[in-house]
Amino acid sequence: MQIVAKLTDNPADELVAVLNANRTAHKSSSLADNPGLACIALQYIKAYQGDCEAVGESDAKKPPDSEFAQTFAPSCGVDESTLSPITGRFLGCQSKYVQPSEAFSMLIKNEKSLEILYNKNQTEIGAAVTGTDGGAPYFWCVLLSNGKHNSSFVLEDGVAKISRPGCFSGANDDCSGADVSYPFGHKWVYAVTAFIAVGYAF
């Protein structure tokens, strides 16, 4: 029996719920929300240093694979020996904040993205969202892995190191409760503008 964590006012948690709902509708199993992987997704976003234009075809600031073990895992308190392959990534940047359901429809925008999302070999997911200094641009990142549940991206102290600004899935915290300058509440709905998204497997 799968235990479902309490859904908080955290857009990263909501995005994971939307992604899993789409997987199950496609007859693929739900992915385990791994807070260690999700925290790494937040570190991945921060590697772009708020440069929205670096997200896209050129991916000029795409972090090298070595950063996962050297920087991202230690920043999150993830045991380096438990890192598993990253088998998919969805990354987007936009000038306005939108609801997770809208972010989903923009992140998963083509057949290739759907193939990655519905791949039956995927087992774990981690999502993160952040703005720069509490505002635009807004980055969304989803990382997928085929790691073994409960033995990959394991947190050394059982809890991921919370790093602000931004929030990540599986942390069981309210994103809006930690930083009031973040418009991460259900009352915030904006028109979509200047969104760039890319999804592909490593």
TACORFEN-V245396 format. One record per residue. N is the residue number from 1. SS is DSSP state (H for helix, E for strand, - for the rest). NEAR is the number of other C-alpha atoms within 8 Angstrom. Layout:
BEGIN
((N/SS/NEAR) (N/SS/NEAR))
END
This chain:
BEGIN
((1/-/2) (2/-/3) (3/-/4) (4/-/4) (5/-/6) (6/-/5) (7/-/8) (8/-/8) (9/-/12) (10/-/16) (11/H/11) (12/H/13) (13/H/14) (14/H/10) (15/H/13) (16/H/13) (17/H/8) (18/H/11) (19/H/10) (20/H/11) (21/H/9) (22/H/8) (23/H/13) (24/H/10) (25/H/7) (26/-/7) (27/-/6) (28/-/10) (29/-/8) (30/-/9) (31/-/9) (32/E/8) (33/E/11) (34/-/12) (35/H/12) (36/H/14) (37/H/12) (38/H/18) (39/H/17) (40/H/12) (41/H/15) (42/H/16) (43/H/10) (44/H/11) (45/H/14) (46/H/8) (47/-/9) (48/-/11) (49/-/6) (50/-/8) (51/-/7) (52/H/10) (53/H/5) (54/H/10) (55/-/17) (56/-/9) (57/-/5) (58/-/6) (59/-/8) (60/-/6) (61/-/8) (62/-/8) (63/-/7) (64/-/6) (65/-/5) (66/H/6) (67/H/9) (68/H/10) (69/H/10) (70/H/8) (71/H/8) (72/H/12) (73/H/13) (74/H/11) (75/H/9) (76/H/13) (77/-/13) (78/E/15) (79/-/12) (80/H/9) (81/H/4) (82/H/10) (83/-/11) (84/-/9) (85/-/7) (86/E/11) (87/E/11) (88/E/13) (89/E/13) (90/E/15) (91/E/13) (92/E/13) (93/E/13) (94/E/15) (95/-/11) (96/-/11) (97/-/12) (98/-/11) (99/-/10) (100/H/11) (101/H/8) (102/H/8) (103/H/11) (104/H/11) (105/H/8) (106/H/9) (107/H/13) (108/-/10) (109/-/8) (110/-/6) (111/H/6) (112/H/8) (113/H/13) (114/H/10) (115/H/8) (116/H/10) (117/H/10) (118/H/10) (119/-/8) (120/-/7) (121/-/5) (122/-/13) (123/-/14) (124/E/13) (125/E/15) (126/E/19) (127/E/19) (128/E/17) (129/E/15) (130/E/13) (131/E/14) (132/E/10) (133/-/5) (134/-/10) (135/E/9) (136/E/10) (137/E/12) (138/E/14) (139/E/13) (140/E/14) (141/E/15) (142/E/13) (143/E/15) (144/E/13) (145/E/13) (146/-/12) (147/-/11) (148/-/7) (149/-/8) (150/-/5) (151/-/8) (152/-/10) (153/-/13) (154/-/12) (155/E/12) (156/-/8) (157/-/6) (158/-/6) (159/-/8) (160/-/13) (161/-/8) (162/-/6) (163/-/6) (164/-/5) (165/-/10) (166/-/11) (167/E/13) (168/E/17) (169/-/17) (170/-/11) (171/-/8) (172/-/9) (173/-/8) (174/-/9) (175/H/13) (176/H/13) (177/H/7) (178/H/6) (179/-/9) (180/-/7) (181/-/7) (182/-/10) (183/-/8) (184/-/10) (185/-/8) (186/-/7) (187/-/4) (188/-/10) (189/-/8) (190/-/7) (191/-/6) (192/-/10) (193/-/7) (194/-/6) (195/-/10) (196/E/9) (197/E/12) (198/E/11) (199/E/12) (200/E/10) (201/-/8) (202/-/6))
END
